[in-house]
Every structure is written in C-alpha cells, then in structure tokens.
Amino acid sequence: MEEGKGRVCVTGGTGFIGSWIIKRLLEDGYTVHTTVRPDPDGKRDLSFLTNLPGASEKLKFFSADLSNPESFNGAIEGCFGVLHTATPIDIELNEPEEVVTQRSIDGALGILKACLNSKTVKRVVYTSSASAVYWQEKEDDVMDESYWSDENLLRDLKPFAWAYSISKTMAEKAVIEFGEKHGLDVVTLIPTFVLGPFICPKLPGSVYTTLSFLFGKKNPFGASRLHMVHVDDIARAHIFLLHHPNPKGRYNCSPFIADVEEIAELLSAKYPNFQISVEEVKKFHDVKLPHLISKKLTDAGFEFKYSMEEIRHGDQEFGYNEYCVSRLIRAGFKILAFPCNRFAEQEPGNNEEIQEVVCTRFKVEFPIFDKKDIEKLLQS
C-alpha cells in the first residue's frame, strides 16, 4: 500500500463525519486506516467507502470496538496522525448514563494510550461536540473555547440527549488531560450542527432533524436559531489541525448561526409539495442557542468554505437530495438523471440488479409517489 502523503487513522469511518474525512484524505493523497465495528457475519456493506476514488490502493479496514480499546492498536500502528471521530451514542438511554460515559472515556483514553505506545503518532485530533460547551447556567450569547457544559446541570435538567452531552464533555476533558500529562499532542475540534451531503448509508441524525420539517414536525430544533457547519468544512478542519505547526487545546468549528424560520421558509419554497408551518416555528422566537465563535480556528489560518448563503443557493443545501437518491437506489430503483454524478459512483445503467425506472429528473416531485409514500420509503 503506497504511502503518498503519509498514513492517517480515522476511527468511526462509517459515520457521517468519519466517512467524509476519509473521502477528503483519499482525494488529498493520504493512505488511510479506518476502524469499523466487528461484523462476525460479514454482512456489512462498505461499498460506499471501497468505491471511493483511490480506496483500493490507499484504504485499509480494521475491526475495532470502543469497549475494547486495545482492538485499535493495529489500525493506529504506523500512522503519523489519528482522527478520533468514533463515539458511543445512546440517545434513548438504553444503558445508564454512567455506563455510556465511562465507555466513552475508557475508549478515548485507550486509543490515546495506543497512540502513545505506537511511537509513530505525532498528533491526535479528537472530535468533540457543541453539547460539551453550551449546557451551563451562564446565559451568554457568544461562547468561545473557555466554556464547558456543566454535567450536574445536565443531570438536573435532562434535556434531549443529555447523557450523550455528559459523555462528550467528560471524554473531551479526559483526552486533553491525558495529552498534557503524557506529552502527547492532542487537540479537540468542536463541531456544531452538521449538515450537507453524505456518503454513509445511514441517515445522519442532524440531517434527519432538518428533513423532519418535510414530514410535519413543527420545529424539530426547539429553538429559533442554531449554529451550523458544513460537513466538508468539518473534514477540512480535522486535516488542517493535523498539520498545524502548533495547535493548542480546543477549537470551535461553527461558521454561522442559522435562523430556523429562514430554514423553514427555504425548504417550503424548495419543496412546495410539503406543508411546512412557518408560523409554528415562530413560537420558539425567544429560545436561542448561543453562538460558538470560531475565531481561534480562523486566527490559526483555517478558512471556512461554506456560508449559509452558499448553502441556501446550492442544490444540496441539507443533504436531502443525496439522501433521497441513495435510499431510492438501495431500494432497487434506477435514477436516470440527476444534477451531477456524486451518488456512490452510481452511473445510469451500470447496475444489472436494478429493475425499475423511477424518473428522468430528480427532485421530490416524483409523479408515481405522493408525500406519504416518499416518507415511508425514506424512513425504511
């Protein structure tokens, strides 16, 4: 396997952020090691990664599980950098919060120990979350990297995904402390609400939340505004910090605040067949999430590529097009034409197993589907 620009390990490579980072690294000429959860039956479809340009020569898979940190040793060995995006997610609290949090901490620290023992890893970039920042009693409108979520406040209030927020907060603190104690170069990147296209087969939670406007949700965000970042900017920021000569500590990654009413109006105009109640959105006028400023990241030299205006005028503003097309293809339909060929390298007519023809122009206005049919298909 050719080295190119060097060897990088990406944990959680099948996720929204991890898979896009892999795509970016391969495009830039890196050799990539990535980890996937154990698959004893060998039924997992990784074609969305193996079909990426350069993957056959420069992408290698390793089976690993956060509950067994030592399982990451093989993936990390020989790499100069590790981008740790993998994290246990238990939104529905199927396990006690303490169990989820401890697994997240143990997994992260186990990976850092493997990096320390490898003798080749020069830097680790840990993917944190905005939920590790803004849950606190301070009501500041703008927050930088000095702000941390209050674990006790989260336990008292129990907001949506509160256990996940605690686990991300405590794990990030633990990895920073470990790096300082053991002399390992560790930086953390804090993405906010991530949107944009995706190559992973599972619908990313943030994209689904945005799309739920189309399926009758009154205000899926529960706020009048929220901070957003494009997935490609997140991927580029990981790679940027991997090579920055002297990064320190935490870095917020959030270029803009989006008005939820504006999002509702945008989707309503884009997809008129769906009934989106803009008036219902206005009921959350006084609920505003703080803005996580990214001045530290931009002062270091990073430049965001996507603004809200660019996303607004694009053809893929919230990943809806990619999601619909990918689901239709996986369901056995052929898409004869779409804006450009970026859907898992699916060229028209190259799949003999596809039996049905859906349309010659992609939008949501499929003549053979009504709203209910589309919703059922997309959620299958």
Sine and cosine of phi, psi and omega as CSV:
sin_phi,cos_phi,sin_psi,cos_psi,sin_omega,cos_omega
0.00,0.00,0.86,-0.51,-0.06,-1.00
-0.93,0.37,0.58,-0.82,-0.08,-1.00
-0.99,0.16,-0.64,0.77,-0.05,-1.00
0.88,0.47,-0.84,-0.55,-0.01,-1.00
-0.99,0.15,0.00,1.00,-0.03,-1.00
0.85,-0.53,0.09,-1.00,-0.13,-0.99
-0.95,-0.32,0.79,-0.61,-0.03,-1.00
-0.81,-0.59,0.66,-0.75,0.07,-1.00
-0.98,-0.20,0.76,-0.65,0.08,-1.00
-0.88,-0.47,0.92,-0.38,0.07,-1.00
-0.99,0.14,0.48,-0.88,-0.01,-1.00
0.92,0.38,0.67,0.74,-0.12,-0.99
-0.94,0.35,-0.24,0.97,0.00,-1.00
-1.00,0.00,-0.06,1.00,-0.02,-1.00
-0.99,0.15,0.08,-1.00,-0.03,-1.00
-0.84,0.55,-0.84,0.54,-0.05,-1.00
-0.96,0.29,-0.72,0.69,-0.05,-1.00
-0.86,0.52,-0.69,0.72,-0.03,-1.00
-0.92,0.38,-0.58,0.82,0.02,-1.00
-0.95,0.32,-0.56,0.83,0.09,-1.00
-0.88,0.47,-0.70,0.72,0.02,-1.00
-0.86,0.52,-0.71,0.70,0.03,-1.00
-0.83,0.56,-0.73,0.69,0.00,-1.00
-0.90,0.43,-0.71,0.70,-0.02,-1.00
-0.88,0.48,-0.69,0.72,0.02,-1.00
-0.89,0.45,-0.66,0.75,0.03,-1.00
-0.88,0.48,-0.55,0.84,-0.03,-1.00
-1.00,0.06,-0.03,1.00,0.10,-1.00
1.00,-0.08,0.26,0.96,0.03,-1.00
-1.00,0.09,0.41,-0.91,0.24,-0.97
-1.00,-0.02,0.72,-0.69,-0.15,-0.99
-0.84,-0.54,0.77,-0.64,0.24,-0.97
-0.98,-0.22,0.73,-0.68,0.08,-1.00
-0.72,-0.70,0.45,-0.89,-0.04,-1.00
-0.95,-0.30,0.61,-0.79,0.10,-0.99
-0.76,-0.65,0.46,-0.89,0.01,-1.00
-0.91,0.42,0.49,-0.87,-0.01,-1.00
-0.81,0.58,0.64,-0.76,-0.02,-1.00
-0.72,-0.69,0.98,0.20,-0.10,-0.99
-0.84,0.54,-0.55,0.84,-0.05,-1.00
-1.00,0.07,-0.14,0.99,0.01,-1.00
0.90,0.44,0.53,0.85,-0.07,-1.00
-0.99,-0.16,-0.12,0.99,-0.05,-1.00
-0.94,0.33,0.73,-0.68,0.02,-1.00
-1.00,-0.04,0.92,-0.38,0.01,-1.00
-0.95,-0.31,0.31,0.95,-0.07,-1.00
-0.89,0.45,-0.43,0.90,0.03,-1.00
-0.91,0.42,-0.35,0.94,0.10,-1.00
-0.99,-0.15,-0.69,0.73,-0.05,-1.00
-0.93,0.38,-0.37,0.93,0.02,-1.00
-1.00,0.07,-0.07,1.00,0.03,-1.00
-0.91,0.41,0.60,-0.80,0.05,-1.00
-0.83,0.56,0.79,-0.62,0.02,-1.00
1.00,0.01,-0.15,0.99,-0.09,-1.00
-0.91,0.42,-0.61,0.79,-0.06,-1.00
-0.89,0.45,-0.50,0.87,-0.01,-1.00
-0.99,-0.11,-0.47,0.88,-0.22,-0.98
-0.80,-0.61,0.16,0.99,0.00,-1.00
-0.85,-0.53,0.79,-0.61,0.00,-1.00
-0.78,-0.63,0.68,-0.73,-0.05,-1.00
-0.98,-0.20,0.58,-0.81,0.06,-1.00
-0.73,-0.68,0.69,-0.72,0.06,-1.00
-0.99,0.13,0.80,-0.61,-0.03,-1.00
-0.43,-0.90,0.44,-0.90,-0.01,-1.00
-0.66,-0.75,0.71,-0.71,-0.03,-1.00
-0.88,0.47,-0.41,0.91,0.04,-1.00
-0.95,0.31,-0.20,0.98,0.06,-1.00
-0.73,-0.69,0.98,0.19,-0.10,-1.00
-0.81,0.59,-0.51,0.86,-0.01,-1.00
-0.90,0.43,-0.32,0.95,0.01,-1.00
-0.93,0.37,-0.20,0.98,0.02,-1.00
-1.00,0.03,-0.12,0.99,-0.09,-1.00
-0.83,0.56,-0.72,0.70,-0.04,-1.00
-0.90,0.45,-0.62,0.79,-0.01,-1.00
-0.93,0.36,-0.56,0.83,-0.07,-1.00
-0.99,0.16,-0.52,0.86,-0.06,-1.00
-0.83,0.56,0.79,-0.62,0.05,-1.00
1.00,0.05,-0.06,1.00,-0.01,-1.00
-1.00,-0.03,0.57,-0.82,0.06,-1.00
-1.00,-0.01,-0.31,0.95,0.01,-1.00
-0.59,-0.80,0.50,-0.87,0.05,-1.00
-0.79,-0.62,0.80,-0.60,0.08,-1.00
-0.95,-0.31,0.96,-0.26,-0.14,-0.99
-1.00,-0.10,1.00,-0.07,0.00,-1.00
-0.98,-0.18,-0.27,0.96,-0.07,-1.00
-0.93,0.38,0.65,-0.76,0.05,-1.00
-0.39,-0.92,0.61,-0.79,0.08,-1.00
-0.95,0.31,0.74,-0.67,-0.01,-1.00
-0.84,-0.54,0.86,-0.51,0.02,-1.00
-0.70,-0.72,0.96,0.28,-0.06,-1.00
-0.89,0.45,-0.58,0.81,-0.09,-1.00
-1.00,0.05,0.08,1.00,0.04,-1.00
0.82,0.58,0.82,0.57,0.11,-0.99
-0.96,0.29,-0.33,0.94,0.07,-1.00
-0.81,-0.59,0.37,-0.93,0.05,-1.00
-0.86,0.52,0.53,-0.85,-0.02,-1.00
-0.82,0.57,-0.65,0.76,-0.04,-1.00
-0.88,0.47,-0.58,0.81,0.00,-1.00
-0.93,0.36,-0.72,0.70,0.00,-1.00
-0.89,0.45,-0.70,0.72,-0.02,-1.00
-0.90,0.44,-0.71,0.70,-0.02,-1.00
-0.90,0.43,-0.61,0.79,0.04,-1.00
-0.90,0.44,-0.64,0.77,0.01,-1.00
-0.90,0.43,-0.69,0.72,0.00,-1.00
-0.92,0.40,-0.76,0.65,-0.03,-1.00
-0.88,0.48,-0.65,0.76,0.01,-1.00
-0.90,0.43,-0.71,0.70,-0.01,-1.00
-0.90,0.43,-0.71,0.71,-0.02,-1.00
-0.93,0.36,-0.57,0.82,0.05,-1.00
-0.89,0.46,-0.64,0.77,0.04,-1.00
-0.92,0.39,-0.64,0.77,0.03,-1.00
-0.90,0.43,-0.61,0.79,0.05,-1.00
-0.90,0.44,-0.65,0.76,0.05,-1.00
-0.90,0.44,-0.60,0.80,0.05,-1.00
-0.91,0.42,-0.66,0.75,-0.01,-1.00
-0.90,0.43,-0.64,0.77,-0.04,-1.00
-0.98,0.20,-0.30,0.95,-0.09,-1.00
-0.94,0.35,-0.49,0.87,-0.03,-1.00
0.93,0.36,-0.02,1.00,0.02,-1.00
-0.93,-0.38,-0.42,0.91,-0.07,-1.00
-0.96,0.30,0.84,-0.54,0.00,-1.00
-1.00,-0.09,-0.47,0.88,-0.05,-1.00
-0.39,-0.92,0.54,-0.84,0.09,-1.00
-0.86,-0.51,0.76,-0.65,0.13,-0.99
-0.94,-0.35,0.89,-0.45,-0.05,-1.00
-0.99,-0.16,0.78,-0.63,0.01,-1.00
-1.00,0.07,0.94,-0.35,0.03,-1.00
-0.99,-0.11,-0.55,-0.83,-0.06,-1.00
-0.38,-0.93,0.50,-0.87,0.07,-1.00
-0.87,0.49,-0.39,0.92,0.03,-1.00
-0.92,0.38,-0.19,0.98,0.09,-1.00
-1.00,0.02,0.10,1.00,-0.08,-1.00
-0.86,-0.50,-0.80,0.60,-0.32,-0.95
-1.00,-0.05,-0.05,1.00,0.03,-1.00
-1.00,0.06,1.00,0.00,-0.01,-1.00
-0.41,-0.91,0.21,-0.98,-0.08,-1.00
-0.97,0.22,-0.32,0.95,0.06,-1.00
-0.91,0.41,0.67,-0.74,-0.01,-1.00
-0.95,-0.30,0.64,0.77,0.00,-1.00
-0.95,0.33,0.61,-0.80,-0.03,-1.00
-0.98,0.20,-0.45,0.89,-0.03,-1.00
-0.79,-0.61,0.69,-0.72,-0.02,-1.00
-0.75,-0.66,0.69,-0.72,0.09,-1.00
-0.97,-0.26,-0.29,-0.96,-0.10,-1.00
-0.96,0.27,-0.12,0.99,0.00,-1.00
-0.98,0.19,-0.20,0.98,-0.03,-1.00
-1.00,0.04,0.68,-0.73,0.06,-1.00
-0.78,-0.62,0.59,-0.81,0.10,-1.00
-0.92,0.39,0.52,-0.85,-0.02,-1.00
-1.00,-0.09,0.92,-0.38,-0.05,-1.00
-0.88,0.47,-0.63,0.78,-0.01,-1.00
-0.93,0.38,-0.61,0.79,0.05,-1.00
-0.89,0.45,-0.66,0.75,0.03,-1.00
-0.89,0.46,-0.64,0.77,0.02,-1.00
-0.92,0.39,-0.55,0.84,0.00,-1.00
-0.96,0.27,-0.72,0.70,-0.08,-1.00
-0.99,0.17,-0.55,0.83,-0.05,-1.00
0.75,0.66,0.85,0.53,0.08,-1.00
-0.95,0.31,0.02,-1.00,0.02,-1.00
-0.84,0.55,0.73,-0.69,0.03,-1.00
0.86,0.51,0.56,0.83,-0.07,-1.00
-0.90,0.43,-0.60,0.80,0.01,-1.00
-0.92,0.40,-0.63,0.78,0.07,-1.00
-0.88,0.48,-0.67,0.74,0.00,-1.00
-0.88,0.47,-0.66,0.75,0.04,-1.00
-0.90,0.43,-0.71,0.70,-0.04,-1.00
-0.89,0.46,-0.64,0.77,0.01,-1.00
-0.93,0.36,-0.62,0.78,0.01,-1.00
-0.90,0.44,-0.78,0.63,-0.08,-1.00
-0.95,0.32,-0.57,0.82,0.03,-1.00
-0.93,0.38,-0.65,0.76,0.02,-1.00
-0.90,0.43,-0.69,0.73,0.05,-1.00
-0.86,0.51,-0.66,0.76,-0.04,-1.00
-0.91,0.40,-0.66,0.75,-0.04,-1.00
-0.94,0.33,-0.58,0.81,0.05,-1.00
-0.91,0.41,-0.70,0.72,0.01,-1.00
-0.89,0.45,-0.66,0.75,0.01,-1.00
-0.88,0.47,-0.71,0.71,0.00,-1.00
-0.87,0.49,-0.69,0.72,0.00,-1.00
-0.91,0.41,-0.64,0.77,-0.06,-1.00
-0.95,0.33,-0.60,0.80,-0.13,-0.99
-0.96,-0.29,0.07,1.00,0.04,-1.00
0.95,0.30,0.42,0.91,0.04,-1.00
-1.00,-0.08,0.74,-0.68,-0.03,-1.00
-0.97,0.26,0.98,-0.22,-0.04,-1.00
-0.82,-0.57,0.78,-0.63,0.14,-0.99
-0.80,-0.61,0.43,-0.90,0.01,-1.00
-0.87,-0.49,0.60,-0.80,0.01,-1.00
-0.89,-0.46,0.75,-0.67,-0.13,-0.99
-0.91,-0.42,1.00,-0.05,0.06,-1.00
-0.98,0.20,0.45,-0.89,0.09,-1.00
-0.99,-0.15,-0.65,-0.76,-0.04,-1.00
-0.96,0.27,0.91,-0.41,-0.14,-0.99
-1.00,-0.06,0.74,-0.67,0.03,-1.00
-0.68,-0.73,0.09,-1.00,0.00,-1.00
0.87,-0.49,-0.08,-1.00,-0.03,-1.00
-0.94,0.33,0.24,-0.97,0.01,-1.00
-0.47,-0.88,0.40,-0.92,0.03,-1.00
-0.93,-0.37,-0.23,0.97,0.01,-1.00
-0.94,0.34,0.55,-0.83,-0.07,-1.00
-0.95,0.31,-0.42,0.91,-0.02,-1.00
-1.00,0.02,0.73,-0.69,-0.01,-1.00
-0.89,0.45,0.87,-0.49,0.04,-1.00
-0.87,0.50,0.61,-0.79,-0.05,-1.00
-0.85,0.53,-0.65,0.76,-0.03,-1.00
-0.92,0.39,-0.60,0.80,0.04,-1.00
-0.93,0.36,-0.67,0.74,0.02,-1.00
-0.88,0.48,-0.66,0.75,0.00,-1.00
-0.85,0.52,-0.68,0.73,0.03,-1.00
-0.92,0.39,-0.70,0.71,-0.03,-1.00
-0.92,0.39,-0.37,0.93,-0.05,-1.00
-0.90,0.45,-0.30,0.95,0.19,-0.98
-0.80,0.59,-0.64,0.77,-0.07,-1.00
-0.95,0.32,-0.30,0.96,-0.06,-1.00
-0.94,-0.33,0.39,0.92,0.17,-0.98
0.99,-0.11,0.03,1.00,0.06,-1.00
-0.93,0.38,0.72,-0.69,-0.08,-1.00
-0.94,0.33,-0.73,0.69,0.12,-0.99
-0.39,-0.92,1.00,-0.05,-0.08,-1.00
-0.91,0.42,-0.29,0.96,-0.05,-1.00
-1.00,0.02,-0.41,0.91,-0.03,-1.00
0.92,0.39,0.40,0.92,-0.01,-1.00
-0.45,-0.89,0.25,-0.97,-0.02,-1.00
-1.00,-0.01,-0.26,0.97,0.03,-1.00
-0.44,-0.90,0.40,-0.92,0.12,-0.99
-0.38,-0.93,0.40,-0.91,-0.04,-1.00
-0.99,0.17,0.63,-0.78,-0.06,-1.00
-0.69,-0.72,0.36,-0.93,0.07,-1.00
-0.49,-0.87,0.59,-0.81,0.01,-1.00
-0.98,0.19,0.62,-0.78,-0.06,-1.00
-0.86,0.51,-0.54,0.84,0.00,-1.00
-0.93,0.36,-0.58,0.82,0.07,-1.00
-0.92,0.39,-0.61,0.80,0.07,-1.00
-0.88,0.47,-0.72,0.69,0.00,-1.00
-0.88,0.47,-0.71,0.70,-0.01,-1.00
-0.90,0.43,-0.58,0.81,0.01,-1.00
-0.92,0.39,-0.62,0.79,0.08,-1.00
-0.85,0.52,-0.74,0.67,-0.03,-1.00
-0.92,0.38,-0.60,0.80,0.05,-1.00
-0.87,0.50,-0.75,0.67,-0.02,-1.00
-0.93,0.36,-0.44,0.90,0.04,-1.00
-0.89,0.46,-0.50,0.87,-0.09,-1.00
-0.94,-0.35,-0.12,0.99,-0.03,-1.00
-0.87,0.50,0.68,-0.74,-0.10,-0.99
-0.90,0.44,-0.49,0.87,-0.07,-1.00
-0.44,-0.90,0.90,0.44,0.02,-1.00
-0.97,0.25,0.45,-0.90,-0.03,-1.00
-0.68,-0.73,0.82,-0.57,0.20,-0.98
0.92,0.40,-0.76,-0.65,-0.13,-0.99
-0.99,-0.16,0.46,-0.89,0.07,-1.00
-0.65,-0.76,0.90,-0.44,0.16,-0.99
-0.93,0.37,0.55,-0.83,0.03,-1.00
-0.71,-0.70,1.00,0.05,-0.08,-1.00
-0.41,-0.91,0.99,-0.15,-0.12,-0.99
-0.98,0.21,-0.38,0.92,-0.08,-1.00
-0.43,-0.90,0.36,-0.93,0.14,-0.99
-0.99,-0.17,0.72,-0.70,0.01,-1.00
-0.94,-0.33,0.69,-0.72,0.08,-1.00
-0.99,0.12,0.85,-0.52,-0.09,-1.00
-0.90,0.43,-0.57,0.82,0.07,-1.00
-0.88,0.47,-0.62,0.79,0.03,-1.00
-0.91,0.41,-0.64,0.77,0.04,-1.00
-0.88,0.47,-0.70,0.72,0.00,-1.00
-0.88,0.47,-0.68,0.73,0.01,-1.00
-0.91,0.41,-0.63,0.78,0.01,-1.00
-0.89,0.46,-0.75,0.66,-0.01,-1.00
-0.92,0.38,-0.58,0.81,0.02,-1.00
-0.89,0.45,-0.65,0.76,0.02,-1.00
-0.95,0.30,-0.60,0.80,-0.05,-1.00
-0.95,0.31,-0.61,0.79,-0.07,-1.00
-0.81,-0.59,0.97,0.26,-0.10,-1.00
-0.91,0.42,-0.29,0.96,0.01,-1.00
-0.94,0.34,-0.27,0.96,-0.01,-1.00
-0.98,-0.22,0.66,-0.75,-0.02,-1.00
-1.00,-0.01,0.95,-0.31,0.00,-1.00
-0.92,-0.40,0.85,-0.52,-0.05,-1.00
-1.00,0.05,0.99,-0.16,0.04,-1.00
-0.92,0.38,-0.53,0.85,-0.01,-1.00
-0.89,0.46,-0.61,0.79,0.02,-1.00
-0.90,0.43,-0.56,0.83,0.01,-1.00
-0.89,0.45,-0.58,0.81,-0.07,-1.00
-0.91,0.42,-0.31,0.95,0.00,-1.00
-0.91,0.41,-0.31,0.95,-0.01,-1.00
-0.99,-0.17,0.42,0.91,-0.12,-0.99
-0.83,0.56,-0.59,0.81,-0.09,-1.00
-1.00,0.01,-0.05,1.00,0.00,-1.00
-0.99,-0.12,0.95,-0.31,-0.08,-1.00
-0.77,-0.64,0.80,-0.60,0.12,-0.99
-0.98,0.19,0.56,-0.83,0.00,-1.00
-0.92,0.39,0.38,-0.92,0.01,-1.00
-1.00,-0.02,0.86,-0.51,0.07,-1.00
-1.00,0.05,0.96,-0.27,-0.07,-1.00
-0.98,0.22,0.55,-0.83,-0.06,-1.00
-0.93,-0.37,0.48,0.88,-0.06,-1.00
-0.86,0.51,-0.62,0.78,-0.01,-1.00
-0.88,0.48,-0.66,0.75,-0.01,-1.00
-0.94,0.35,-0.70,0.71,-0.02,-1.00
-0.95,0.32,-0.56,0.83,0.07,-1.00
-0.90,0.44,-0.46,0.89,0.03,-1.00
-0.97,0.25,-0.19,0.98,0.06,-1.00
0.89,-0.45,-0.03,1.00,-0.01,-1.00
-0.98,0.20,0.64,-0.77,0.03,-1.00
-0.87,-0.50,0.84,-0.54,0.07,-1.00
-0.95,0.33,0.64,-0.77,-0.03,-1.00
-1.00,-0.05,-0.52,0.86,-0.13,-0.99
-0.91,-0.42,0.76,-0.65,0.15,-0.99
-0.93,-0.36,0.17,-0.99,0.04,-1.00
-0.88,0.47,-0.59,0.81,0.00,-1.00
-0.90,0.44,-0.68,0.74,0.00,-1.00
-0.91,0.40,-0.62,0.79,0.02,-1.00
-0.94,0.35,-0.63,0.78,-0.01,-1.00
-0.86,0.52,-0.65,0.76,-0.08,-1.00
-1.00,-0.05,0.00,1.00,0.00,-1.00
-0.99,0.15,0.06,-1.00,-0.02,-1.00
-0.99,-0.12,0.04,1.00,-0.12,-0.99
-0.65,-0.76,0.62,0.78,-0.27,-0.96
-0.80,0.59,-0.62,0.79,-0.03,-1.00
-0.81,-0.59,0.33,0.95,0.00,-1.00
0.99,0.15,0.11,0.99,-0.07,-1.00
-0.91,0.41,-0.70,0.71,-0.01,-1.00
-0.85,0.52,-0.75,0.66,-0.02,-1.00
-0.87,0.49,-0.65,0.76,-0.04,-1.00
-0.91,0.41,-0.75,0.66,0.00,-1.00
-0.85,0.52,-0.74,0.68,-0.04,-1.00
-0.90,0.43,-0.70,0.71,-0.03,-1.00
-0.89,0.45,-0.64,0.77,0.01,-1.00
-0.92,0.39,-0.65,0.76,0.00,-1.00
-0.90,0.43,-0.67,0.74,0.02,-1.00
-0.89,0.45,-0.71,0.71,-0.01,-1.00
-0.92,0.39,-0.44,0.90,0.03,-1.00
-0.98,0.18,-0.10,0.99,0.08,-1.00
0.97,-0.25,0.27,0.96,0.01,-1.00
-0.98,-0.18,0.42,-0.91,0.06,-1.00
-0.97,-0.25,0.78,-0.62,0.10,-1.00
-0.99,-0.11,0.92,-0.39,-0.08,-1.00
-0.97,0.25,-0.50,0.86,-0.03,-1.00
-0.41,-0.91,0.60,-0.80,0.11,-0.99
-0.45,-0.89,0.15,-0.99,-0.17,-0.99
-0.77,0.64,-0.69,0.72,0.07,-1.00
-0.37,-0.93,0.31,-0.95,-0.09,-1.00
-0.99,0.10,1.00,-0.02,0.03,-1.00
-0.66,-0.75,0.35,0.94,-0.05,-1.00
-0.96,-0.27,1.00,0.09,0.06,-1.00
0.81,0.58,0.60,0.80,0.04,-1.00
0.84,0.54,0.51,0.86,-0.06,-1.00
-1.00,0.08,1.00,-0.09,0.06,-1.00
-0.98,0.19,0.63,-0.78,0.05,-1.00
-0.83,0.56,0.80,-0.60,0.12,-0.99
1.00,0.07,0.08,1.00,-0.08,-1.00
-0.99,-0.10,0.05,1.00,-0.03,-1.00
-0.88,-0.47,0.95,-0.31,-0.07,-1.00
-0.93,0.36,-0.35,0.94,-0.05,-1.00
-0.99,0.17,-0.27,0.96,0.00,-1.00
-0.97,0.23,0.81,-0.59,-0.15,-0.99
-0.96,-0.28,-0.46,0.89,-0.14,-0.99
-0.90,-0.43,0.49,-0.87,0.05,-1.00
-0.97,-0.25,0.80,-0.60,-0.05,-1.00
-1.00,-0.05,-0.82,0.57,-0.16,-0.99
-0.30,-0.95,0.16,-0.99,0.06,-1.00
-0.93,-0.36,-0.02,1.00,0.02,-1.00
-0.53,-0.85,0.80,-0.60,-0.07,-1.00
-1.00,-0.06,0.84,-0.55,0.30,-0.95
-0.46,-0.89,-0.26,-0.96,0.08,-1.00
-1.00,0.05,-0.11,0.99,-0.08,-1.00
-0.99,0.12,0.84,0.54,0.06,-1.00
-0.95,0.32,0.83,-0.56,-0.05,-1.00
-0.91,0.41,-0.38,0.92,-0.05,-1.00
-1.00,-0.08,0.03,1.00,0.03,-1.00
-0.85,-0.52,0.53,-0.85,0.25,-0.97
-0.95,-0.31,0.01,-1.00,-0.10,-1.00
-0.83,0.55,-0.69,0.72,-0.05,-1.00
-0.89,0.46,-0.67,0.74,0.00,-1.00
-0.88,0.47,-0.69,0.73,-0.01,-1.00
-0.89,0.45,-0.71,0.71,-0.02,-1.00
-0.87,0.49,-0.68,0.73,0.00,-1.00
-0.89,0.46,-0.67,0.74,0.00,-1.00
-0.91,0.41,-0.71,0.71,-0.09,-1.00
-0.94,0.34,-0.44,0.90,-0.03,-1.00
-1.00,-0.07,0.02,1.00,-0.01,-1.00
-0.96,0.27,0.00,0.00,0.00,0.00
